[in-house]
Amino acid sequence: MKLISHYICNFLVILVCLSPIKSYSQTYKIDSLNISLTKSKEDSNKVKTLILIANILSNSNVDSAINTNRKAFVLAQKINWKKGLAITQFTFGRYYYLKSDYPNSLENYLNSLKIYEKLGLKQPQGSVISHIGNIYVLQENYPKALEYYLIALKISEELHDTASISSHYGNIGLTYTYSNETKKALDYLLKALKLNEKLGNEIAIAANLDFIGYTYSVEGNYTLALQYLFKSLKLNEKFGDKLRILENLRNIGEIYYTTGKFKEAESILKKALDYSISLGHTRGVAEINKDLSSLYDTLGNHQLAFTHYKKYITAHDSITNEENQKKQVRTEMGYEFEKKEAIIKEQQEKERLIAKEKSKFQQIIILSVIIGLILVIIFAAFIFRNLNTTRKQKLIIEEKQKEILDSIHYAKRIQLSLLPSEKYIGKNLKNLG
């Protein structure tokens, strides 16, 4: 009977993802919102209103929520509002999660995550990653779930987002509970509760109380478990959160069964089953029918036990059929392939840019060498020209010098030819004497 109760802080985290419309109150009536739609333009505000209506509807009729969300998705496509597409695909993931259609839920979450990654929006990325972790929890793949929760927690810590940090603490704590590591679980869950009490977030407090109550029930401390679960139930009834009420009731019913309070267990589990059916929560329908089958078998009412067991099998098979499993595997592999392909493309782009820069640098070097050679040639030509001019000038000077010297020598010869010789002068001086 001590089966895993499946509940994660969906409502808290969707408020994070839908930050553009968080100022709206959940007390809005569907009728008044529908009236506002008739007056709305085909813009992002209309998409937000449709998402808000879908969110309200999801608490009572998931199929209606999906249909309304589809209108929001189509309009977001029409006006090319990327963030709106990311939000609507996230909400599709959430609604299919409620229907226990995990392959479709995962596919929509991953599509939403891709868009947020392209837009560079870290906070909603963390929320989507956390919700992907929720799917792995439900499939009892706890190491994989913790891997996603810790990634989401790291993002929230980097952004100093206390509300999201508390949500991730709760998810991590509950995963440790499912792994029977209750000491670690309570450490995270009590930290989450303390943070949410500081924030005054009653919706998150209700979820934390539920998680802590369930963890104490796993430890066998049923008195303390019931105290926390009834506190959680009181808050959830205040908010009218059927999914949370369903989980509270089921956990309380399990404790009553375990402690031998069979009448109380039957009453509580029947209420939980009604909530599951009204929500279209297939997993809830499956597991509570299994709980009731075990209860009636203990009470000796084997006919009712068999009836509820058949209902459990029918609901369970619709969740775990082979085609659904194959679809989820294909979705996971497709995302991993795209992720690896994106990394390879990014690496190739880096290598291309490096090669481009290298080629550009080589071109600059070659151009510099060519320009240098041209300058050297020009300089050499200039020097050669100067040397040639100097040589010519030297030759001219030498020729002029020669002409001058020849003229001097010629004048000297004429002078000498006109002057009397020393003998002639000496002879005449003797004659005079």
ChimeraX attribute file (.defattr): number of C-alpha atoms within 10 A of each C-alpha:
attribute: neighborCount
match mode: 1-to-1
recipient: residues
	/A:1	16
	/A:2	12
	/A:3	13
	/A:4	15
	/A:5	20
	/A:6	16
	/A:7	20
	/A:8	25
	/A:9	20
	/A:10	20
	/A:11	16
	/A:12	17
	/A:13	21
	/A:14	20
	/A:15	14
	/A:16	18
	/A:17	20
	/A:18	20
	/A:19	11
	/A:20	13
	/A:21	15
	/A:22	14
	/A:23	9
	/A:24	11
	/A:25	9
	/A:26	13
	/A:27	8
	/A:28	12
	/A:29	11
	/A:30	15
	/A:31	10
	/A:32	9
	/A:33	14
	/A:34	14
	/A:35	10
	/A:36	12
	/A:37	16
	/A:38	9
	/A:39	9
	/A:40	14
	/A:41	10
	/A:42	13
	/A:43	14
	/A:44	19
	/A:45	15
	/A:46	20
	/A:47	26
	/A:48	22
	/A:49	20
	/A:50	24
	/A:51	26
	/A:52	25
	/A:53	22
	/A:54	28
	/A:55	24
	/A:56	20
	/A:57	19
	/A:58	23
	/A:59	18
	/A:60	20
	/A:61	18
	/A:62	24
	/A:63	17
	/A:64	17
	/A:65	23
	/A:66	23
	/A:67	13
	/A:68	19
	/A:69	28
	/A:70	19
	/A:71	17
	/A:72	27
	/A:73	23
	/A:74	15
	/A:75	20
	/A:76	24
	/A:77	13
	/A:78	11
	/A:79	13
	/A:80	13
	/A:81	15
	/A:82	15
	/A:83	17
	/A:84	26
	/A:85	22
	/A:86	28
	/A:87	29
	/A:88	28
	/A:89	25
	/A:90	27
	/A:91	29
	/A:92	26
	/A:93	28
	/A:94	29
	/A:95	27
	/A:96	21
	/A:97	26
	/A:98	24
	/A:99	21
	/A:100	23
	/A:101	22
	/A:102	26
	/A:103	24
	/A:104	21
	/A:105	25
	/A:106	28
	/A:107	24
	/A:108	24
	/A:109	28
	/A:110	24
	/A:111	17
	/A:112	27
	/A:113	25
	/A:114	17
	/A:115	19
	/A:116	22
	/A:117	13
	/A:118	9
	/A:119	12
	/A:120	11
	/A:121	13
	/A:122	16
	/A:123	18
	/A:124	26
	/A:125	24
	/A:126	28
	/A:127	29
	/A:128	30
	/A:129	23
	/A:130	30
	/A:131	28
	/A:132	26
	/A:133	29
	/A:134	28
	/A:135	23
	/A:136	20
	/A:137	23
	/A:138	21
	/A:139	14
	/A:140	15
	/A:141	15
	/A:142	20
	/A:143	15
	/A:144	16
	/A:145	24
	/A:146	22
	/A:147	15
	/A:148	22
	/A:149	27
	/A:150	19
	/A:151	17
	/A:152	26
	/A:153	24
	/A:154	14
	/A:155	21
	/A:156	24
	/A:157	13
	/A:158	10
	/A:159	13
	/A:160	11
	/A:161	14
	/A:162	16
	/A:163	18
	/A:164	25
	/A:165	23
	/A:166	26
	/A:167	31
	/A:168	30
	/A:169	24
	/A:170	30
	/A:171	31
	/A:172	26
	/A:173	29
	/A:174	30
	/A:175	29
	/A:176	23
	/A:177	24
	/A:178	21
	/A:179	14
	/A:180	14
	/A:181	16
	/A:182	21
	/A:183	14
	/A:184	15
	/A:185	25
	/A:186	21
	/A:187	15
	/A:188	22
	/A:189	31
	/A:190	19
	/A:191	17
	/A:192	28
	/A:193	25
	/A:194	15
	/A:195	20
	/A:196	23
	/A:197	13
	/A:198	9
	/A:199	14
	/A:200	11
	/A:201	14
	/A:202	16
	/A:203	19
	/A:204	27
	/A:205	24
	/A:206	25
	/A:207	30
	/A:208	31
	/A:209	26
	/A:210	30
	/A:211	33
	/A:212	29
	/A:213	28
	/A:214	30
	/A:215	27
	/A:216	21
	/A:217	22
	/A:218	20
	/A:219	15
	/A:220	14
	/A:221	14
	/A:222	20
	/A:223	12
	/A:224	15
	/A:225	24
	/A:226	21
	/A:227	14
	/A:228	21
	/A:229	27
	/A:230	18
	/A:231	16
	/A:232	27
	/A:233	23
	/A:234	14
	/A:235	20
	/A:236	23
	/A:237	12
	/A:238	10
	/A:239	16
	/A:240	13
	/A:241	17
	/A:242	19
	/A:243	22
	/A:244	27
	/A:245	24
	/A:246	25
	/A:247	24
	/A:248	31
	/A:249	23
	/A:250	24
	/A:251	28
	/A:252	26
	/A:253	28
	/A:254	28
	/A:255	26
	/A:256	20
	/A:257	23
	/A:258	17
	/A:259	12
	/A:260	12
	/A:261	13
	/A:262	19
	/A:263	14
	/A:264	15
	/A:265	24
	/A:266	19
	/A:267	12
	/A:268	20
	/A:269	26
	/A:270	17
	/A:271	16
	/A:272	27
	/A:273	22
	/A:274	15
	/A:275	22
	/A:276	26
	/A:277	14
	/A:278	15
	/A:279	23
	/A:280	19
	/A:281	24
	/A:282	21
	/A:283	23
	/A:284	29
	/A:285	24
	/A:286	24
	/A:287	26
	/A:288	29
	/A:289	25
	/A:290	24
	/A:291	25
	/A:292	27
	/A:293	25
	/A:294	21
	/A:295	25
	/A:296	20
	/A:297	15
	/A:298	13
	/A:299	12
	/A:300	11
	/A:301	13
	/A:302	15
	/A:303	12
	/A:304	16
	/A:305	21
	/A:306	17
	/A:307	15
	/A:308	23
	/A:309	21
	/A:310	16
	/A:311	18
	/A:312	23
	/A:313	15
	/A:314	14
	/A:315	20
	/A:316	19
	/A:317	12
	/A:318	16
	/A:319	20
	/A:320	14
	/A:321	10
	/A:322	11
	/A:323	12
	/A:324	16
	/A:325	14
	/A:326	12
	/A:327	16
	/A:328	19
	/A:329	13
	/A:330	14
	/A:331	18
	/A:332	16
	/A:333	12
	/A:334	14
	/A:335	16
	/A:336	12
	/A:337	12
	/A:338	13
	/A:339	13
	/A:340	12
	/A:341	12
	/A:342	12
	/A:343	12
	/A:344	12
	/A:345	12
	/A:346	12
	/A:347	12
	/A:348	12
	/A:349	12
	/A:350	12
	/A:351	12
	/A:352	12
	/A:353	12
	/A:354	12
	/A:355	12
	/A:356	12
	/A:357	12
	/A:358	12
	/A:359	12
	/A:360	12
	/A:361	12
	/A:362	12
	/A:363	12
	/A:364	12
	/A:365	12
	/A:366	12
	/A:367	12
	/A:368	12
	/A:369	12
	/A:370	12
	/A:371	12
	/A:372	12
	/A:373	12
	/A:374	12
	/A:375	12
	/A:376	12
	/A:377	12
	/A:378	12
	/A:379	12
	/A:380	12
	/A:381	12
	/A:382	12
	/A:383	12
	/A:384	12
	/A:385	12
	/A:386	12
	/A:387	12
	/A:388	12
	/A:389	12
	/A:390	12
	/A:391	12
	/A:392	12
	/A:393	12
	/A:394	12
	/A:395	12
	/A:396	12
	/A:397	12
	/A:398	12
	/A:399	12
	/A:400	12
	/A:401	12
	/A:402	12
	/A:403	12
	/A:404	12
	/A:405	12
	/A:406	12
	/A:407	12
	/A:408	12
	/A:409	12
	/A:410	12
	/A:411	12
	/A:412	12
	/A:413	11
	/A:414	11
	/A:415	10
	/A:416	11
	/A:417	10
	/A:418	9
	/A:419	9
	/A:420	9
	/A:421	11
	/A:422	9
	/A:423	9
	/A:424	9
	/A:425	12
	/A:426	11
	/A:427	12
	/A:428	11
	/A:429	10
	/A:430	8
	/A:431	8
	/A:432	7
	/A:433	6
